[in-house]
C-alpha cells in the first residue's frame, strides 16, 4: 500500500523536475497518478482477498509498464 503511494509521489516530483529538461513528462506524471490510485485502493480495501489484490497489482503492473514504454518511446524520439 504505502510503496505505491510513495512511488507515485516520487514519480510526480520527478515529472515536475523533468518538465524543465524535456517534453513528454506527462507520461511519468500519469504513471505517478496510477501508482497513487493503486495505493489508495489497496488502503481502502485491506480485507480484499489475495486473488483480488493480485489482480489489482497485475493490472497496475501492466498499466505502469505501458506508461513507461510510452515515456521511453517519447524520449527516444527526442534524440
Jmol script that loads the backbone (N, CA, C; Angstrom):
load data "model"
ATOM      1  N   UNK A   1       0.818  -1.189   0.000  1.00  0.00           N
ATOM      2  CA  UNK A   1       0.000   0.000   0.000  1.00  0.00           C
ATOM      3  C   UNK A   1       0.864   1.255   0.000  1.00  0.00           C
ATOM      4  N   UNK A   2       1.694   1.359   1.005  1.00  0.00           N
ATOM      5  CA  UNK A   2       2.498   2.570   1.153  1.00  0.00           C
ATOM      6  C   UNK A   2       3.511   2.704   0.022  1.00  0.00           C
ATOM      7  N   UNK A   3       4.044   1.566  -0.459  1.00  0.00           N
ATOM      8  CA  UNK A   3       5.052   1.646  -1.511  1.00  0.00           C
ATOM      9  C   UNK A   3       4.474   2.260  -2.776  1.00  0.00           C
ATOM     10  N   UNK A   4       3.224   1.951  -3.092  1.00  0.00           N
ATOM     11  CA  UNK A   4       2.608   2.506  -4.302  1.00  0.00           C
ATOM     12  C   UNK A   4       2.397   4.008  -4.161  1.00  0.00           C
ATOM     13  N   UNK A   5       1.950   4.439  -2.982  1.00  0.00           N
ATOM     14  CA  UNK A   5       1.717   5.871  -2.770  1.00  0.00           C
ATOM     15  C   UNK A   5       3.032   6.636  -2.785  1.00  0.00           C
ATOM     16  N   UNK A   6       4.039   6.108  -2.103  1.00  0.00           N
ATOM     17  CA  UNK A   6       5.350   6.781  -2.056  1.00  0.00           C
ATOM     18  C   UNK A   6       5.982   6.818  -3.445  1.00  0.00           C
ATOM     19  N   UNK A   7       5.904   5.697  -4.163  1.00  0.00           N
ATOM     20  CA  UNK A   7       6.439   5.667  -5.529  1.00  0.00           C
ATOM     21  C   UNK A   7       5.733   6.688  -6.416  1.00  0.00           C
ATOM     22  N   UNK A   8       4.415   6.777  -6.286  1.00  0.00           N
ATOM     23  CA  UNK A   8       3.650   7.740  -7.082  1.00  0.00           C
ATOM     24  C   UNK A   8       4.035   9.174  -6.785  1.00  0.00           C
ATOM     25  N   UNK A   9       4.249   9.474  -5.508  1.00  0.00           N
ATOM     26  CA  UNK A   9       4.655  10.827  -5.130  1.00  0.00           C
ATOM     27  C   UNK A   9       6.011  11.165  -5.735  1.00  0.00           C
ATOM     28  N   UNK A  10       6.950  10.223  -5.649  1.00  0.00           N
ATOM     29  CA  UNK A  10       8.276  10.481  -6.219  1.00  0.00           C
ATOM     30  C   UNK A  10       8.240  10.589  -7.742  1.00  0.00           C
ATOM     31  N   UNK A  11       7.350   9.837  -8.385  1.00  0.00           N
ATOM     32  CA  UNK A  11       7.211   9.951  -9.833  1.00  0.00           C
ATOM     33  C   UNK A  11       6.648  11.315 -10.222  1.00  0.00           C
ATOM     34  N   UNK A  12       5.684  11.816  -9.446  1.00  0.00           N
ATOM     35  CA  UNK A  12       5.149  13.155  -9.721  1.00  0.00           C
ATOM     36  C   UNK A  12       6.222  14.226  -9.523  1.00  0.00           C
ATOM     37  N   UNK A  13       7.022  14.087  -8.474  1.00  0.00           N
ATOM     38  CA  UNK A  13       8.111  15.037  -8.234  1.00  0.00           C
ATOM     39  C   UNK A  13       9.105  14.993  -9.387  1.00  0.00           C
ATOM     40  N   UNK A  14       9.461  13.774  -9.834  1.00  0.00           N
ATOM     41  CA  UNK A  14      10.398  13.649 -10.953  1.00  0.00           C
ATOM     42  C   UNK A  14       9.827  14.270 -12.218  1.00  0.00           C
ATOM     43  N   UNK A  15       8.536  14.074 -12.465  1.00  0.00           N
ATOM     44  CA  UNK A  15       7.914  14.655 -13.659  1.00  0.00           C
ATOM     45  C   UNK A  15       7.957  16.180 -13.603  1.00  0.00           C
ATOM     46  N   UNK A  16       7.707  16.747 -12.430  1.00  0.00           N
ATOM     47  CA  UNK A  16       7.768  18.201 -12.299  1.00  0.00           C
ATOM     48  C   UNK A  16       9.172  18.727 -12.535  1.00  0.00           C
ATOM     49  N   UNK A  17      10.158  18.009 -12.022  1.00  0.00           N
ATOM     50  CA  UNK A  17      11.547  18.460 -12.237  1.00  0.00           C
ATOM     51  C   UNK A  17      11.998  18.259 -13.673  1.00  0.00           C
ATOM     52  N   UNK A  18      11.516  17.201 -14.323  1.00  0.00           N
ATOM     53  CA  UNK A  18      11.898  16.947 -15.715  1.00  0.00           C
ATOM     54  C   UNK A  18      11.179  17.873 -16.684  1.00  0.00           C
ATOM     55  N   UNK A  19      10.134  18.536 -16.216  1.00  0.00           N
ATOM     56  CA  UNK A  19       9.376  19.445 -17.070  1.00  0.00           C
ATOM     57  C   UNK A  19      10.283  20.492 -17.708  1.00  0.00           C
ATOM     58  N   UNK A  20      11.289  20.927 -16.970  1.00  0.00           N
ATOM     59  CA  UNK A  20      12.196  21.956 -17.468  1.00  0.00           C
ATOM     60  C   UNK A  20      13.197  21.394 -18.466  1.00  0.00           C
ATOM     61  N   UNK A  21      13.482  20.084 -18.377  1.00  0.00           N
ATOM     62  CA  UNK A  21      14.516  19.496 -19.216  1.00  0.00           C
ATOM     63  C   UNK A  21      13.968  18.832 -20.477  1.00  0.00           C
ATOM     64  N   UNK A  22      12.790  18.247 -20.410  1.00  0.00           N
ATOM     65  CA  UNK A  22      12.251  17.502 -21.549  1.00  0.00           C
ATOM     66  C   UNK A  22      10.780  17.825 -21.750  1.00  0.00           C
ATOM     67  N   UNK A  23      10.266  17.374 -22.882  1.00  0.00           N
ATOM     68  CA  UNK A  23       8.829  17.398 -23.123  1.00  0.00           C
ATOM     69  C   UNK A  23       8.333  15.968 -22.998  1.00  0.00           C
ATOM     70  N   UNK A  24       7.091  15.772 -22.679  1.00  0.00           N
ATOM     71  CA  UNK A  24       6.538  14.432 -22.558  1.00  0.00           C
ATOM     72  C   UNK A  24       6.621  13.877 -21.150  1.00  0.00           C
ATOM     73  N   UNK A  25       6.892  14.738 -20.189  1.00  0.00           N
ATOM     74  CA  UNK A  25       6.937  14.292 -18.799  1.00  0.00           C
ATOM     75  C   UNK A  25       5.560  13.883 -18.316  1.00  0.00           C
ATOM     76  N   UNK A  26       4.548  14.158 -19.133  1.00  0.00           N
ATOM     77  CA  UNK A  26       3.181  13.793 -18.820  1.00  0.00           C
ATOM     78  C   UNK A  26       3.042  12.296 -18.539  1.00  0.00           C
ATOM     79  N   UNK A  27       3.784  11.476 -19.283  1.00  0.00           N
ATOM     80  CA  UNK A  27       3.684  10.020 -19.106  1.00  0.00           C
ATOM     81  C   UNK A  27       4.178   9.597 -17.732  1.00  0.00           C
ATOM     82  N   UNK A  28       5.240  10.205 -17.271  1.00  0.00           N
ATOM     83  CA  UNK A  28       5.754   9.886 -15.938  1.00  0.00           C
ATOM     84  C   UNK A  28       4.785  10.371 -14.871  1.00  0.00           C
ATOM     85  N   UNK A  29       4.199  11.534 -15.072  1.00  0.00           N
ATOM     86  CA  UNK A  29       3.209  12.045 -14.119  1.00  0.00           C
ATOM     87  C   UNK A  29       1.980  11.143 -14.096  1.00  0.00           C
ATOM     88  N   UNK A  30       1.551  10.677 -15.246  1.00  0.00           N
ATOM     89  CA  UNK A  30       0.406   9.776 -15.312  1.00  0.00           C
ATOM     90  C   UNK A  30       0.704   8.454 -14.605  1.00  0.00           C
ATOM     91  N   UNK A  31       1.922   7.941 -14.750  1.00  0.00           N
ATOM     92  CA  UNK A  31       2.325   6.730 -14.034  1.00  0.00           C
ATOM     93  C   UNK A  31       2.291   6.973 -12.523  1.00  0.00           C
ATOM     94  N   UNK A  32       2.685   8.166 -12.090  1.00  0.00           N
ATOM     95  CA  UNK A  32       2.622   8.511 -10.676  1.00  0.00           C
ATOM     96  C   UNK A  32       1.206   8.539 -10.156  1.00  0.00           C
ATOM     97  N   UNK A  33       0.300   9.075 -10.949  1.00  0.00           N
ATOM     98  CA  UNK A  33      -1.105   9.127 -10.543  1.00  0.00           C
ATOM     99  C   UNK A  33      -1.671   7.709 -10.447  1.00  0.00           C
ATOM    100  N   UNK A  34      -1.332   6.836 -11.393  1.00  0.00           N
ATOM    101  CA  UNK A  34      -1.790   5.452 -11.351  1.00  0.00           C
ATOM    102  C   UNK A  34      -1.253   4.758 -10.101  1.00  0.00           C
ATOM    103  N   UNK A  35      -0.002   5.021  -9.740  1.00  0.00           N
ATOM    104  CA  UNK A  35       0.577   4.433  -8.533  1.00  0.00           C
ATOM    105  C   UNK A  35      -0.161   4.895  -7.280  1.00  0.00           C
ATOM    106  N   UNK A  36      -0.459   6.169  -7.207  1.00  0.00           N
ATOM    107  CA  UNK A  36      -1.165   6.702  -6.043  1.00  0.00           C
ATOM    108  C   UNK A  36      -2.571   6.116  -5.955  1.00  0.00           C
ATOM    109  N   UNK A  37      -3.253   5.999  -7.073  1.00  0.00           N
ATOM    110  CA  UNK A  37      -4.598   5.410  -7.079  1.00  0.00           C
ATOM    111  C   UNK A  37      -4.549   3.963  -6.601  1.00  0.00           C
ATOM    112  N   UNK A  38      -3.546   3.208  -7.050  1.00  0.00           N
ATOM    113  CA  UNK A  38      -3.408   1.830  -6.590  1.00  0.00           C
ATOM    114  C   UNK A  38      -3.212   1.785  -5.075  1.00  0.00           C
ATOM    115  N   UNK A  39      -2.353   2.638  -4.549  1.00  0.00           N
ATOM    116  CA  UNK A  39      -2.120   2.673  -3.111  1.00  0.00           C
ATOM    117  C   UNK A  39      -3.375   2.994  -2.328  1.00  0.00           C
ATOM    118  N   UNK A  40      -4.161   3.917  -2.837  1.00  0.00           N
ATOM    119  CA  UNK A  40      -5.413   4.291  -2.159  1.00  0.00           C
ATOM    120  C   UNK A  40      -6.413   3.139  -2.194  1.00  0.00           C
ATOM    121  N   UNK A  41      -6.533   2.477  -3.343  1.00  0.00           N
ATOM    122  CA  UNK A  41      -7.451   1.342  -3.447  1.00  0.00           C
ATOM    123  C   UNK A  41      -7.045   0.231  -2.489  1.00  0.00           C
ATOM    124  N   UNK A  42      -5.758  -0.071  -2.426  1.00  0.00           N
ATOM    125  CA  UNK A  42      -5.289  -1.112  -1.509  1.00  0.00           C
ATOM    126  C   UNK A  42      -5.473  -0.696  -0.054  1.00  0.00           C
ATOM    127  N   UNK A  43      -5.353   0.574   0.237  1.00  0.00           N
ATOM    128  CA  UNK A  43      -5.539   1.060   1.610  1.00  0.00           C
ATOM    129  C   UNK A  43      -7.004   0.991   2.033  1.00  0.00           C
ATOM    130  N   UNK A  44      -7.915   1.312   1.107  1.00  0.00           N
ATOM    131  CA  UNK A  44      -9.337   1.329   1.428  1.00  0.00           C
ATOM    132  C   UNK A  44      -9.942  -0.071   1.503  1.00  0.00           C
ATOM    133  N   UNK A  45      -9.333  -1.046   0.874  1.00  0.00           N
ATOM    134  CA  UNK A  45      -9.865  -2.408   0.849  1.00  0.00           C
ATOM    135  C   UNK A  45      -8.852  -3.414   1.399  1.00  0.00           C
ATOM    136  N   UNK A  46      -8.463  -3.304   2.667  1.00  0.00           N
ATOM    137  CA  UNK A  46      -7.451  -4.226   3.203  1.00  0.00           C
ATOM    138  C   UNK A  46      -7.970  -5.651   3.385  1.00  0.00           C
ATOM    139  N   UNK A  47      -9.285  -5.824   3.461  1.00  0.00           N
ATOM    140  CA  UNK A  47      -9.841  -7.151   3.663  1.00  0.00           C
ATOM    141  C   UNK A  47     -10.036  -7.912   2.351  1.00  0.00           C
ATOM    142  N   UNK A  48      -9.661  -7.319   1.257  1.00  0.00           N
ATOM    143  CA  UNK A  48      -9.823  -7.981  -0.042  1.00  0.00           C
ATOM    144  C   UNK A  48      -8.964  -9.237  -0.088  1.00  0.00           C
ATOM    145  N   UNK A  49      -9.462 -10.230  -0.773  1.00  0.00           N
ATOM    146  CA  UNK A  49      -8.727 -11.485  -0.877  1.00  0.00           C
ATOM    147  C   UNK A  49      -7.442 -11.332  -1.670  1.00  0.00           C
ATOM    148  N   UNK A  50      -6.573 -12.301  -1.510  1.00  0.00           N
ATOM    149  CA  UNK A  50      -5.286 -12.261  -2.200  1.00  0.00           C
ATOM    150  C   UNK A  50      -5.456 -12.306  -3.717  1.00  0.00           C
ATOM    151  N   UNK A  51      -6.490 -12.954  -4.185  1.00  0.00           N
ATOM    152  CA  UNK A  51      -6.729 -13.012  -5.625  1.00  0.00           C
ATOM    153  C   UNK A  51      -7.056 -11.618  -6.153  1.00  0.00           C
ATOM    154  N   UNK A  52      -7.875 -10.900  -5.414  1.00  0.00           N
ATOM    155  CA  UNK A  52      -8.248  -9.547  -5.836  1.00  0.00           C
ATOM    156  C   UNK A  52      -7.032  -8.630  -5.797  1.00  0.00           C
ATOM    157  N   UNK A  53      -6.260  -8.717  -4.734  1.00  0.00           N
ATOM    158  CA  UNK A  53      -5.061  -7.878  -4.633  1.00  0.00           C
ATOM    159  C   UNK A  53      -4.073  -8.233  -5.739  1.00  0.00           C
ATOM    160  N   UNK A  54      -3.917  -9.530  -6.012  1.00  0.00           N
ATOM    161  CA  UNK A  54      -3.038  -9.950  -7.104  1.00  0.00           C
ATOM    162  C   UNK A  54      -3.504  -9.423  -8.446  1.00  0.00           C
ATOM    163  N   UNK A  55      -4.811  -9.434  -8.661  1.00  0.00           N
ATOM    164  CA  UNK A  55      -5.366  -8.908  -9.908  1.00  0.00           C
ATOM    165  C   UNK A  55      -5.136  -7.404 -10.019  1.00  0.00           C
ATOM    166  N   UNK A  56      -5.373  -6.692  -8.921  1.00  0.00           N
ATOM    167  CA  UNK A  56      -5.161  -5.242  -8.936  1.00  0.00           C
ATOM    168  C   UNK A  56      -3.688  -4.917  -9.198  1.00  0.00           C
ATOM    169  N   UNK A  57      -2.791  -5.626  -8.538  1.00  0.00           N
ATOM    170  CA  UNK A  57      -1.359  -5.378  -8.743  1.00  0.00           C
ATOM    171  C   UNK A  57      -0.959  -5.751 -10.168  1.00  0.00           C
ATOM    172  N   UNK A  58      -1.533  -6.823 -10.706  1.00  0.00           N
ATOM    173  CA  UNK A  58      -1.239  -7.202 -12.091  1.00  0.00           C
ATOM    174  C   UNK A  58      -1.689  -6.146 -13.087  1.00  0.00           C
ATOM    175  N   UNK A  59      -2.893  -5.636 -12.905  1.00  0.00           N
ATOM    176  CA  UNK A  59      -3.400  -4.572 -13.779  1.00  0.00           C
ATOM    177  C   UNK A  59      -2.526  -3.332 -13.657  1.00  0.00           C
ATOM    178  N   UNK A  60      -2.141  -3.014 -12.416  1.00  0.00           N
ATOM    179  CA  UNK A  60      -1.252  -1.872 -12.183  1.00  0.00           C
ATOM    180  C   UNK A  60       0.066  -2.063 -12.922  1.00  0.00           C
ATOM    181  N   UNK A  61       0.644  -3.250 -12.819  1.00  0.00           N
ATOM    182  CA  UNK A  61       1.932  -3.504 -13.463  1.00  0.00           C
ATOM    183  C   UNK A  61       1.837  -3.341 -14.978  1.00  0.00           C
ATOM    184  N   UNK A  62       0.747  -3.817 -15.550  1.00  0.00           N
ATOM    185  CA  UNK A  62       0.562  -3.678 -16.997  1.00  0.00           C
ATOM    186  C   UNK A  62       0.412  -2.211 -17.383  1.00  0.00           C
ATOM    187  N   UNK A  63      -0.449  -1.466 -16.674  1.00  0.00           N
ATOM    188  CA  UNK A  63      -0.628  -0.038 -16.970  1.00  0.00           C
ATOM    189  C   UNK A  63       0.663   0.740 -16.778  1.00  0.00           C
ATOM    190  N   UNK A  64       1.366   0.455 -15.674  1.00  0.00           N
ATOM    191  CA  UNK A  64       2.614   1.153 -15.384  1.00  0.00           C
ATOM    192  C   UNK A  64       3.648   0.871 -16.466  1.00  0.00           C
ATOM    193  N   UNK A  65       3.732  -0.379 -16.895  1.00  0.00           N
ATOM    194  CA  UNK A  65       4.665  -0.739 -17.958  1.00  0.00           C
ATOM    195  C   UNK A  65       4.349  -0.040 -19.264  1.00  0.00           C
ATOM    196  N   UNK A  66       3.068   0.028 -19.615  1.00  0.00           N
ATOM    197  CA  UNK A  66       2.666   0.713 -20.843  1.00  0.00           C
ATOM    198  C   UNK A  66       3.025   2.194 -20.772  1.00  0.00           C
ATOM    199  N   UNK A  67       2.766   2.820 -19.628  1.00  0.00           N
ATOM    200  CA  UNK A  67       3.075   4.244 -19.488  1.00  0.00           C
ATOM    201  C   UNK A  67       4.578   4.499 -19.561  1.00  0.00           C
ATOM    202  N   UNK A  68       5.379   3.637 -18.944  1.00  0.00           N
ATOM    203  CA  UNK A  68       6.828   3.831 -19.012  1.00  0.00           C
ATOM    204  C   UNK A  68       7.364   3.538 -20.412  1.00  0.00           C
ATOM    205  N   UNK A  69       6.775   2.589 -21.117  1.00  0.00           N
ATOM    206  CA  UNK A  69       7.164   2.367 -22.510  1.00  0.00           C
ATOM    207  C   UNK A  69       6.847   3.597 -23.364  1.00  0.00           C
ATOM    208  N   UNK A  70       5.682   4.188 -23.144  1.00  0.00           N
ATOM    209  CA  UNK A  70       5.317   5.398 -23.881  1.00  0.00           C
ATOM    210  C   UNK A  70       6.307   6.514 -23.592  1.00  0.00           C
ATOM    211  N   UNK A  71       6.696   6.670 -22.320  1.00  0.00           N
ATOM    212  CA  UNK A  71       7.701   7.679 -21.972  1.00  0.00           C
ATOM    213  C   UNK A  71       9.024   7.381 -22.662  1.00  0.00           C
ATOM    214  N   UNK A  72       9.429   6.124 -22.679  1.00  0.00           N
ATOM    215  CA  UNK A  72      10.685   5.746 -23.331  1.00  0.00           C
ATOM    216  C   UNK A  72      10.680   6.048 -24.820  1.00  0.00           C
ATOM    217  N   UNK A  73       9.582   5.700 -25.497  1.00  0.00           N
ATOM    218  CA  UNK A  73       9.497   5.991 -26.925  1.00  0.00           C
ATOM    219  C   UNK A  73       9.469   7.493 -27.184  1.00  0.00           C
ATOM    220  N   UNK A  74       8.809   8.229 -26.291  1.00  0.00           N
ATOM    221  CA  UNK A  74       8.771   9.677 -26.438  1.00  0.00           C
ATOM    222  C   UNK A  74      10.171  10.258 -26.304  1.00  0.00           C
ATOM    223  N   UNK A  75      10.921   9.800 -25.311  1.00  0.00           N
ATOM    224  CA  UNK A  75      12.279  10.308 -25.099  1.00  0.00           C
ATOM    225  C   UNK A  75      13.198   9.879 -26.240  1.00  0.00           C
ATOM    226  N   UNK A  76      13.000   8.665 -26.751  1.00  0.00           N
ATOM    227  CA  UNK A  76      13.817   8.191 -27.858  1.00  0.00           C
ATOM    228  C   UNK A  76      13.590   9.043 -29.095  1.00  0.00           C
ATOM    229  N   UNK A  77      12.345   9.455 -29.311  1.00  0.00           N
ATOM    230  CA  UNK A  77      12.015  10.301 -30.452  1.00  0.00           C
ATOM    231  C   UNK A  77      12.629  11.691 -30.358  1.00  0.00           C
ATOM    232  N   UNK A  78      12.945  12.129 -29.143  1.00  0.00           N
ATOM    233  CA  UNK A  78      13.543  13.454 -28.956  1.00  0.00           C
ATOM    234  C   UNK A  78      15.004  13.473 -29.383  1.00  0.00           C
ATOM    235  N   UNK A  79      15.637  12.316 -29.374  1.00  0.00           N
ATOM    236  CA  UNK A  79      17.068  12.254 -29.706  1.00  0.00           C
ATOM    237  C   UNK A  79      17.299  12.323 -31.154  1.00  0.00           C
TER     238      UNK A  79
END
end "model"
wireframe off; spacefill off
backbone 0.3
color backbone group
